[in-house]
């Protein structure tokens, strides 16, 4: 019986020892993996936020409030007396005496100067002599007329009796007519001499210079002994201002503002001599005569001013403020809000819910303006109707509420 022989067994392969990580290595790998995941998450979130979030906006705002507003017009003017008279001389001559000087108070009819009257007194005497001679000439002409009349009557009688020729009679008649005409001429000479005498007396009176009004002498243009000549125009000796307790201001109001000025309007003004003192006046009239200087048209608004302490003096420059409208509790906004116009990036950054606001159309002629109002991080435009303004704040008649944040400046900044 045969016996089967089993195949020889293969020797087993040696097994590799498994790689073993240390605890330190596993910890390092774990933290590296967490860092990579965190960086990826941050990048994704940053990209989403950057793509969706609007840019930040830096706002400058002013709250809409209620308060007083006074609408004003400013102008410059010059102070002067209500009545200013230039006292001159109607005759030429040498100044013999002066009875008034600068700042002298004078009364109406008071003598203020005297011109040497000697030449004019001589002229009066000569005119009187001529007048007397003219009277004598009239008496002579009357006597001649009487004689010529008698001669004519005698000649007429002799002619009728045939004792005188017709030629001699006509000569006597002509002589009578001439004598009558000489009387008329003598009377004319008397009138002429009388007129010359009156003129000479008047010129003599003109050598005494008198004040035509009550007032104060503000200018004296001559000295004693000076000769004045009145050949073409009367030389100015004095300038007299009437009652400096009441004065006027002549202002130059621009043509764009003259429609706001009316008679009876109360005004205030200051002068450089008293910078901290405010004077008051009232508009008397706005004169229609335009004044054009370098193509700039202005109108004279005349202001009446009381000057009881005589602090104001003629010629001072007045800085006048006309207050033509006031509001005690107006809804008002600063004028800078009307001047704010956002550019494209800022307009986008000011959007709400990603919708870019549309700037509305307005009618400035109807008094409409646009004001941007901030609401959170966004802003929206509102059309408002304006009233009066003082140059800094403006009255708002609708479109805003007290407490609204009116944007005066905005700038977009990327986050």
KANORGI-V296192 format. One record per pair of residues at least 24 apart in sequence whose ideal C-beta (glycine too) atoms are under 10 Angstrom apart, sorted by the first residue. I is the first residue (numbers start at 1). J is the second residue. D is the distance in Angstrom with one decimal. If there is no record, write none. Layout:
# KANORGI-V296192
i = <I:I>
j = <J:J>
d = <D:D>
This chain:
# KANORGI-V296192
i = <49:50:50:52:53:53:54:54:54:54:54:54:54:54:54:54:54:54:55:55:55:55:55:55:55:55:55:55:56:56:56:56:56:56:56:57:57:57:57:57:57:57:57:57:57:57:57:57:57:57:57:58:58:58:58:58:58:58:59:59:59:59:59:59:59:59:59:59:59:60:60:60:60:60:60:60:60:60:60:61:61:61:61:61:61:61:61:61:61:61:61:61:61:62:62:62:62:62:62:62:62:62:62:63:63:63:63:63:63:63:64:64:64:64:64:64:64:64:64:64:64:64:64:64:64:64:64:64:65:65:65:65:65:65:65:65:65:66:66:66:66:66:66:66:67:67:67:67:67:67:67:68:68:68:68:68:68:68:68:69:69:69:69:69:69:69:69:69:69:69:69:69:69:69:69:70:70:70:70:70:70:70:70:70:70:71:71:71:71:71:71:71:71:71:71:71:71:71:71:72:72:72:72:72:72:72:72:72:72:72:72:72:72:72:73:73:73:73:73:73:73:73:73:73:73:73:73:73:73:73:73:74:74:74:74:74:74:74:74:74:74:75:75:75:75:75:75:75:75:75:75:75:75:75:75:75:75:75:75:75:75:76:76:76:76:76:76:76:76:76:76:77:77:77:77:77:77:77:77:77:77:77:77:77:77:77:77:77:77:78:78:78:78:78:78:78:78:78:78:79:79:79:79:79:79:79:79:79:79:79:79:79:79:79:79:79:79:80:80:80:80:80:80:80:80:80:80:80:81:81:81:81:81:81:81:81:81:81:81:81:81:81:81:81:82:82:82:82:82:82:82:82:82:82:82:82:82:83:83:83:83:83:83:83:83:83:83:84:84:84:84:84:84:84:84:84:85:85:85:85:85:85:85:85:85:86:86:86:86:86:86:86:86:86:86:87:87:87:87:87:87:87:87:87:87:87:87:87:87:87:87:87:88:88:88:88:88:88:88:88:88:88:89:89:89:89:89:89:89:89:89:89:89:89:89:90:90:90:90:90:90:90:90:90:90:90:91:91:91:91:91:91:91:91:91:91:91:91:91:91:91:92:92:92:92:92:92:92:92:93:93:93:93:93:93:93:93:93:93:93:94:94:94:94:94:94:94:95:95:95:95:95:95:95:95:95:96:96:96:96:97:97:97:98:98:98:98:98:98:98:98:98:99:99:99:100:100:100:100:100:100:100:100:101:101:101:102:102:102:102:102:102:103:103:103:103:104:104:104:104:104:104:104:104:105:105:105:105:105:105:105:106:106:106:106:106:106:106:106:106:106:107:107:107:107:107:108:108:108:108:108:108:108:108:109:109:109:109:109:110:110:110:110:110:111:111:111:111:112:112:112:112:112:112:112:112:112:113:113:113:113:113:113:113:113:113:113:113:114:114:114:114:115:115:115:115:115:115:115:115:115:115:115:116:116:116:117:117:117:117:117:117:118:119:119:119:120:120:120:120:120:120:120:120:121:121:121:121:121:122:122:123:123:123:123:123:123:123:124:124:124:124:124:124:124:124:124:125:125:126:126:126:127:127:127:127:127:127:127:127:127:127:127:128:128:128:128:128:129:129:130:130:130:130:130:130:130:130:131:131:131:131:131:131:131:131:131:131:131:132:132:132:133:133:133:134:134:134:134:134:134:134:134:134:134:134:135:135:135:135:135:135:136:136:137:137:137:137:137:137:137:137:138:138:138:138:138:138:138:138:138:139:139:140:140:140:141:141:141:141:141:141:141:141:141:141:141:142:142:142:142:142:143:143:144:144:144:144:144:144:144:144:145:145:145:145:145:145:145:145:145:145:146:146:147:147:147:148:148:148:148:148:148:148:148:148:148:149:149:149:149:150:151:151:151:152:152:152:206:206:209:209:211:211:212:212:213:213:213:213:214:214:214:215:215:215:215:215:215:216:216:216:216:216:216:216:217:218:218:218:218:219:239:241:241:243:244:244:244:244:244:245:245:245:245:245:245:245:246:246:246:246:246:247:247:247:247:247:247:247:247:247:247:247:247:247:248:248:248:248:248:248:248:249:249:249:249:249:249:249:249:249:249:249:249:249:249:249:250:250:250:250:250:250:251:251:251:251:251:251:251:251:251:251:251:251:251:252:252:252:252:252:252:252:252:252:253:253:253:253:253:253:253:253:253:253:254:254:254:254:255:255:255:255:255:255:256:257:257:257:257:257:258:258:258:258:258:258:258:258:259:259:259:260:260:260:260:261:261:261:261:261:261:262:262:262:262:263:263:265:265:265:265:265:266:266:266:266:267:267:267:267:267:267:267:267:267:267:268:268:268:268:268:268:269:269:269:269:269:269:269:269:269:269:270:270:270:270:270:271:271:271:271:271:271:271:272:272:272:272:273:273:273:273:273:274:274:274:275:277:278:279:279:279:279:279:279:279:279:280:280:281:281:281:281:281:282:283:283:283:323:324:325:325:325:325:325:326:326:327:327:327:327:330:330:330:330:330:330:330:331:331:331:331:331:331:331:331:331:331:331:331:332:332:332:332:332:332:332:332:332:332:332:332:333:333:333:333:333:333:333:333:333:333:333:333:333:333:333:334:334:334:334:334:334:335:335:335:335:335:335:335:335:335:336:336:336:336:336:336:337:337:337:337:337:337:337:337:337:337:337:337:337:337:337:337:338:338:338:338:338:338:338:338:338:339:339:339:340:340:340:340:340:340:340:340:340:340:341:341:342:342:342:342:342:342:342:342:343:343:343:344:345:345:345:345:346:346:346:346:346:346:346:347:347:347:347:347:348:349:349:349:349:349:349:349:349:350:350:350:350:350:350:350:350:350:350:351:351:351:351:352:352:352:352:352:353:357:367:368:368:369:369:369:370:371:371:371:371:371:371:371:372:372:372:372:372:373:373:373:373:373:373:373:374:374:374:374:374:375:375:379:379:379:379:380:381:382>
j = <415:414:415:354:414:415:348:349:350:351:352:353:354:377:378:412:414:415:345:346:348:349:350:351:412:413:414:415:349:377:411:412:413:414:415:342:345:346:348:349:350:351:374:377:378:379:407:410:411:412:413:346:349:409:410:411:412:413:350:372:374:377:379:405:407:408:409:410:411:336:340:374:405:406:407:408:409:410:411:334:337:340:372:373:374:379:404:405:406:407:408:409:410:333:334:336:337:393:404:405:406:407:408:333:334:402:403:404:405:406:331:332:333:334:337:371:373:384:393:396:399:400:401:402:403:404:405:406:330:331:332:333:334:393:402:403:404:327:328:329:330:331:332:402:327:328:329:330:331:332:393:326:327:328:329:330:332:390:393:325:326:327:328:329:330:331:332:387:388:389:390:392:393:394:395:321:323:324:325:326:327:328:388:389:390:260:322:323:324:325:326:327:387:388:389:390:391:394:395:257:260:267:268:320:321:322:323:324:325:326:388:389:390:391:251:253:254:256:257:258:259:260:261:265:267:301:320:321:322:323:324:251:253:254:257:269:319:320:321:322:391:249:251:252:253:254:257:258:261:267:269:298:299:300:301:303:318:319:320:321:322:249:251:252:253:269:298:317:318:319:320:248:249:250:251:252:253:267:269:281:300:301:302:303:316:317:318:319:320:248:249:250:251:252:314:315:316:317:318:244:247:248:249:250:269:271:279:303:305:307:312:313:314:315:316:317:318:218:241:247:248:249:250:302:313:314:315:316:215:216:218:239:240:241:242:243:244:245:246:247:248:307:313:314:215:241:242:243:244:245:246:247:248:284:302:304:305:212:213:214:215:240:241:242:243:246:248:213:215:218:219:239:240:241:242:314:211:212:213:215:238:239:240:241:242:212:219:221:234:235:236:237:238:239:240:112:113:209:210:211:212:213:217:219:220:221:234:236:237:238:239:240:209:221:228:230:233:234:235:236:237:238:113:115:206:207:209:222:228:229:230:234:235:236:237:115:202:203:205:206:207:209:230:233:234:235:115:117:119:120:202:203:204:205:206:207:209:228:229:230:234:119:203:227:228:229:230:231:235:117:118:119:120:203:206:207:227:228:229:230:118:119:224:225:226:227:228:209:222:223:224:225:226:227:228:237:207:208:224:225:209:224:225:209:220:222:223:224:225:226:237:238:209:210:211:209:211:216:217:220:237:238:240:217:220:238:216:217:218:219:220:238:216:217:218:220:211:215:216:217:218:220:238:240:211:214:215:216:217:240:244:210:211:212:213:214:215:216:217:238:240:210:211:213:214:215:210:211:212:213:214:215:240:242:210:211:212:213:214:209:210:211:212:214:208:209:210:211:208:209:210:211:217:220:237:238:240:207:208:209:210:211:220:222:224:228:237:238:207:208:209:224:203:204:206:207:208:209:222:227:228:230:237:207:225:227:203:204:205:206:207:208:207:203:204:207:200:201:202:203:204:205:206:207:200:201:203:204:207:200:204:196:197:199:200:201:203:204:196:197:198:199:200:201:202:203:204:197:200:196:197:200:193:194:195:196:197:198:199:200:201:203:204:193:196:197:200:201:193:197:189:190:192:193:194:196:197:200:189:190:191:192:193:194:195:196:197:198:200:190:193:197:189:190:193:186:187:188:189:190:191:192:193:194:196:197:186:187:189:190:193:194:186:190:182:183:185:186:187:189:190:193:182:183:184:185:186:187:188:189:190:183:186:182:183:186:178:179:180:181:182:183:184:185:186:187:189:179:180:182:183:186:179:183:175:176:178:179:180:182:183:186:175:176:177:178:179:180:181:182:183:186:176:179:175:176:179:172:173:174:175:176:177:178:179:180:182:175:176:179:180:176:175:176:179:176:177:179:230:234:237:238:238:240:240:242:240:241:242:243:240:242:243:239:240:241:242:243:244:240:241:242:243:244:310:314:241:244:313:314:315:314:314:313:314:307:307:310:312:313:314:305:306:307:308:309:310:312:304:305:306:307:308:279:281:303:304:305:306:307:310:312:313:314:316:318:281:284:302:303:304:305:314:279:281:283:284:300:301:302:303:304:305:312:316:317:318:320:287:300:301:302:303:318:281:283:286:298:299:300:301:302:303:318:319:320:322:291:293:296:297:298:299:300:301:320:283:286:287:291:298:299:300:301:320:322:296:297:298:299:290:292:296:297:298:299:297:298:299:301:322:324:286:288:290:297:298:299:300:301:286:299:324:322:324:325:388:285:286:299:301:322:324:286:301:322:324:301:302:301:303:322:323:324:303:322:323:324:301:303:304:305:318:320:321:322:323:324:318:319:320:321:322:323:303:305:312:316:317:318:319:320:321:322:317:318:319:320:321:311:312:313:316:317:318:319:316:317:318:319:311:312:313:316:317:311:312:316:319:311:321:303:305:306:307:311:312:318:320:305:306:305:306:307:318:320:306:320:322:324:390:388:387:388:389:390:395:388:390:387:388:390:395:387:388:393:394:395:396:397:384:387:394:395:396:397:398:399:400:401:402:404:386:387:388:389:390:392:393:394:395:396:400:402:369:371:373:384:386:389:393:394:395:396:399:400:404:406:408:371:392:393:394:406:408:369:386:389:390:391:392:393:394:408:392:393:406:407:408:409:369:370:371:372:373:384:393:394:396:400:404:405:406:407:408:409:369:370:371:384:386:389:394:406:408:369:408:409:370:371:372:379:381:406:407:408:409:410:370:372:372:379:381:407:409:410:411:412:410:411:412:412:411:412:413:414:379:407:409:410:411:412:413:372:379:381:410:412:412:377:378:379:410:411:412:413:414:374:375:377:378:379:380:381:407:410:412:377:378:379:380:376:377:378:379:380:378:381:397:398:399:394:396:399:399:396:399:400:404:406:407:408:405:406:407:408:410:399:400:401:404:405:406:407:404:405:406:407:410:404:405:405:406:407:410:407:407:406>
d = <8.1:8.8:7.9:8.5:10.0:6.6:7.5:5.8:8.5:6.4:9.0:9.4:7.2:7.6:8.4:8.9:9.8:8.7:7.4:9.0:7.5:4.3:9.5:9.8:5.0:6.3:4.9:6.4:7.3:7.6:9.6:7.6:4.9:7.4:5.2:9.2:9.7:6.8:9.8:4.7:5.8:9.8:8.9:6.6:8.3:7.7:9.4:5.5:7.0:5.5:7.0:9.6:9.6:8.3:6.8:4.8:8.1:6.0:8.7:9.2:5.5:8.7:7.3:7.7:5.9:8.7:7.5:5.2:8.5:8.6:8.8:9.7:9.9:9.9:7.1:5.0:3.9:7.1:8.8:9.9:8.7:10.0:9.0:8.6:5.3:8.8:9.0:4.0:6.1:5.4:6.5:8.6:8.8:7.3:4.9:7.4:6.8:9.3:9.7:7.5:5.4:8.5:5.7:9.0:9.5:7.9:5.9:7.1:6.1:7.4:6.7:7.2:5.1:8.9:8.6:8.4:8.3:9.6:9.9:7.1:9.9:4.9:6.8:5.8:6.5:4.4:7.9:5.6:9.6:7.8:6.5:8.4:9.8:9.0:5.9:7.7:9.5:9.5:9.4:5.1:6.6:5.6:7.0:5.8:8.7:8.6:6.9:6.9:9.0:5.9:7.7:7.0:6.5:5.4:7.2:7.2:8.8:9.2:9.6:8.2:6.9:4.6:8.6:9.3:4.8:9.7:5.8:8.0:5.9:7.2:5.5:9.2:6.2:7.7:5.4:9.0:5.1:9.0:7.5:4.9:8.0:9.9:8.2:9.8:5.5:7.7:9.2:7.1:5.7:4.1:7.2:8.4:8.6:3.9:6.2:6.0:8.8:9.5:8.5:9.7:9.3:9.6:9.4:9.9:5.3:6.4:5.5:7.4:9.0:9.7:9.5:9.1:5.8:7.1:9.7:6.9:8.2:9.4:4.5:8.8:10.0:5.6:6.7:9.6:9.2:9.2:8.6:7.5:4.3:8.4:6.4:9.8:9.4:9.5:8.6:9.8:7.3:7.0:5.6:7.7:8.9:9.5:4.5:5.9:4.9:7.4:7.6:9.7:8.8:9.2:9.2:8.1:9.7:10.0:7.2:9.9:8.9:8.3:5.0:8.3:7.1:9.6:6.8:6.1:9.6:9.3:9.7:6.4:7.0:6.2:6.9:9.1:4.3:5.5:3.4:6.7:8.9:9.7:7.4:9.8:8.5:7.9:9.0:7.1:9.4:7.5:4.6:8.3:5.3:9.5:7.0:5.6:8.2:9.0:8.5:6.5:7.3:6.2:7.0:9.7:5.6:7.4:5.5:8.3:9.1:7.5:9.6:9.4:7.3:8.6:5.5:7.0:6.0:6.6:4.5:7.9:5.9:10.0:8.0:6.7:6.0:7.8:6.5:9.7:9.9:5.3:7.3:9.2:7.5:8.4:7.7:9.5:8.8:3.5:5.9:7.3:6.0:9.9:8.3:5.9:7.6:9.6:9.7:5.7:10.0:8.4:6.2:6.8:9.0:9.7:5.6:6.5:5.6:9.8:9.9:8.0:9.5:9.9:6.6:9.9:7.6:8.8:7.4:3.9:7.8:9.6:9.7:9.5:8.4:7.7:9.4:6.4:7.3:5.2:7.3:7.6:8.2:5.7:5.6:7.4:8.5:7.3:5.0:8.1:7.2:10.0:8.4:9.2:8.5:9.9:4.8:8.5:7.6:5.4:8.0:6.8:8.2:6.4:8.3:6.7:6.8:9.3:8.8:9.6:9.8:9.7:9.1:7.3:5.5:4.3:7.3:6.0:8.4:9.4:8.6:7.7:8.0:3.4:5.7:5.1:6.0:8.5:8.0:6.4:7.1:8.4:6.3:8.7:5.2:9.1:5.6:5.9:5.6:8.7:5.9:9.9:8.9:7.9:9.7:4.8:9.6:9.4:5.8:10.0:5.6:9.5:6.5:9.5:9.2:7.0:9.3:5.3:8.7:9.4:4.6:6.3:9.9:8.5:9.7:5.7:9.2:9.2:9.8:7.4:6.2:4.8:4.9:7.0:8.5:7.9:8.9:6.9:7.7:9.6:9.2:6.5:6.9:6.7:8.8:8.6:9.5:9.5:9.1:6.5:7.3:4.9:8.0:9.1:5.4:7.0:5.5:6.2:5.0:7.5:6.7:8.0:8.1:10.0:7.6:8.3:10.0:6.5:9.8:9.1:7.5:7.4:7.6:5.4:9.8:9.7:8.7:9.2:8.7:9.8:9.6:9.1:7.6:9.7:5.1:7.1:9.3:6.5:8.5:6.6:5.9:9.4:9.1:6.1:7.2:7.4:5.7:9.5:6.2:6.5:7.5:9.7:9.6:9.8:7.1:4.6:9.7:8.6:9.1:9.2:9.9:8.2:7.6:5.5:8.0:9.8:10.0:9.0:4.2:9.7:8.2:7.1:6.3:7.3:6.3:8.5:6.4:9.7:6.6:8.8:5.4:8.9:8.2:6.0:6.5:5.5:5.3:8.7:9.9:9.7:5.5:6.8:8.3:9.6:9.5:9.9:6.3:4.9:10.0:8.9:5.8:7.0:5.5:8.1:9.3:5.4:6.6:5.4:7.5:9.1:7.6:6.0:8.3:9.2:8.1:3.9:8.8:9.8:9.1:7.4:8.9:9.5:5.8:7.4:6.5:5.9:7.0:9.6:10.0:9.8:7.7:4.1:7.8:7.2:10.0:9.3:7.4:9.8:9.5:7.2:9.7:9.1:9.2:5.8:9.3:9.5:4.3:8.0:9.4:9.1:9.3:9.1:6.9:8.8:9.4:5.1:4.1:8.7:7.9:5.7:8.9:9.9:10.0:6.2:8.9:9.0:9.7:8.8:9.4:8.7:4.4:9.1:6.7:7.5:9.8:7.1:9.8:9.5:4.4:5.6:9.7:8.2:5.4:9.8:8.4:8.6:9.1:7.4:7.0:8.8:9.1:4.7:3.9:8.2:7.5:4.1:7.8:9.8:10.0:8.8:9.5:5.8:8.2:9.2:8.9:9.4:8.7:9.7:8.5:4.5:9.3:6.3:7.4:9.6:9.3:7.1:9.8:9.2:4.0:5.8:9.5:7.6:5.0:9.7:10.0:9.8:8.2:9.7:8.3:9.4:7.3:6.9:8.7:8.9:4.3:4.2:8.3:7.3:4.1:7.9:9.7:9.8:8.5:10.0:9.2:6.0:8.2:9.6:8.9:9.8:8.5:9.7:8.3:4.5:9.4:5.9:7.8:9.4:9.1:6.9:9.8:9.1:3.8:6.1:9.7:7.7:5.9:9.9:8.2:8.3:9.6:7.4:10.0:7.0:8.8:8.8:4.1:4.5:8.5:7.2:4.2:8.5:9.5:8.8:9.9:8.9:5.9:7.9:9.0:9.9:9.0:9.8:8.6:4.7:9.5:6.3:8.4:9.8:9.8:7.6:9.7:8.9:3.8:5.6:9.0:6.9:5.4:9.8:9.9:8.0:8.8:9.2:7.4:7.7:9.3:9.1:4.6:4.3:8.1:7.1:3.7:7.9:9.1:9.2:5.3:7.2:8.4:8.9:6.3:7.1:9.3:4.1:8.8:9.3:8.9:9.9:6.1:7.8:7.9:6.0:7.7:9.6:6.2:9.0:5.0:8.8:8.8:6.5:7.1:9.6:4.5:5.2:4.2:6.4:7.9:6.9:5.5:8.2:8.3:5.9:9.1:9.5:8.1:8.4:8.6:6.0:8.9:9.4:9.2:9.6:6.0:9.2:6.1:5.6:7.8:7.6:7.5:10.0:7.2:5.5:5.8:8.8:6.9:9.8:7.1:7.4:6.2:6.6:9.1:10.0:8.9:9.1:8.0:4.9:8.2:5.0:9.4:5.8:8.8:7.4:9.3:10.0:8.3:7.2:5.6:6.2:5.8:6.4:10.0:9.0:6.4:9.6:9.8:9.8:8.4:7.3:4.2:8.4:6.0:9.0:9.0:9.7:4.9:6.4:8.8:5.3:8.0:5.9:8.0:9.2:10.0:9.0:9.5:8.5:8.7:6.6:4.8:7.7:6.6:7.4:9.9:5.2:8.5:6.8:8.6:9.0:9.8:4.0:7.7:6.9:8.4:9.5:9.9:7.4:10.0:10.0:6.0:5.2:7.6:4.9:8.8:7.8:7.5:7.7:5.8:8.3:7.6:9.7:8.4:4.5:6.8:6.8:9.3:9.4:9.1:9.5:8.0:8.9:6.4:9.9:9.4:9.0:8.0:4.7:9.7:7.5:9.5:10.0:9.6:7.2:4.5:8.0:9.9:9.9:5.4:8.2:5.2:5.7:6.8:7.3:9.4:9.4:7.6:9.2:9.4:8.6:8.9:6.0:7.7:6.3:9.7:8.6:6.7:9.6:8.4:5.7:9.8:9.1:9.4:5.7:6.4:5.1:7.2:9.5:9.9:9.4:7.6:5.1:8.7:7.4:7.6:8.1:9.7:9.9:9.7:4.3:5.9:4.2:6.6:9.5:9.7:7.3:5.1:8.7:8.6:8.6:6.8:8.9:4.8:6.7:5.7:7.5:7.5:6.4:9.3:8.3:7.7:8.4:7.9:6.5:9.5:6.6:8.8:9.5:9.4:7.8:9.1:9.7:6.4:8.8:8.4:8.4:7.0:7.7:9.5:7.7:8.0:4.2:7.9:9.9:8.8:8.1:9.4:9.7:7.4:9.8:9.1:8.5:8.4:4.7:9.5:9.5:9.1:8.1:9.4:7.3:6.5:9.8:5.8:6.9:7.7:8.5:8.9:4.2:7.8:9.0:9.4:9.0:9.8:6.8:4.8:7.7:8.7:9.6:6.5:8.1:6.6:9.7:9.8:9.0:9.6:8.8:9.1:9.3:4.4:6.4:5.7:6.5:9.4:9.6:9.2:6.3:9.8:7.7:8.6:10.0:6.6:6.1:8.6:5.4:9.7:6.4:8.2:5.1:9.5:9.9:6.8:5.5:7.9:6.9:6.5:9.6:9.6:6.7:9.2:7.2:6.2:6.6:5.6:9.3:9.0:9.7:8.5:9.4:4.2:7.7:8.4:9.0:4.9:7.3:9.0:9.2:9.6:8.6:9.6:9.4:9.9:9.9:4.1:6.7:5.4:9.7:4.8:7.5:6.8:8.8:8.0:9.6:7.2:9.2:9.4:9.8:7.9:9.4:8.7:8.1:5.9:9.6:10.0:8.5:5.6:5.7:6.4:7.2:8.4:9.0:7.1:8.1:9.2:8.3:9.6:5.9:9.3:8.5:9.4:9.3:8.3:9.2:9.1:4.6:9.7:9.1:9.4:10.0:9.8:5.4:6.4:4.5:9.7:9.7:9.2:9.6:9.1:8.5:7.3:8.8:9.0:9.4:8.0:8.7:3.7:7.9:8.7:8.5:9.9:8.4:5.8:4.5:8.2:9.4:8.3:6.5:7.8:9.7:6.4:9.0:9.6:7.9:8.3:3.7:8.3:7.1:8.2:6.0:7.9:10.0:8.9:8.1:8.8:8.9:9.4:7.9:7.1:6.5:8.2:5.4:7.8:9.7:9.3:7.2:4.0:8.8:7.5:9.2:7.2:9.1:5.0:6.3:6.2:6.9:8.4:4.3:8.0:5.5:8.4:9.0:8.0:8.5:9.7:5.4:6.9:9.7:9.5:9.2>
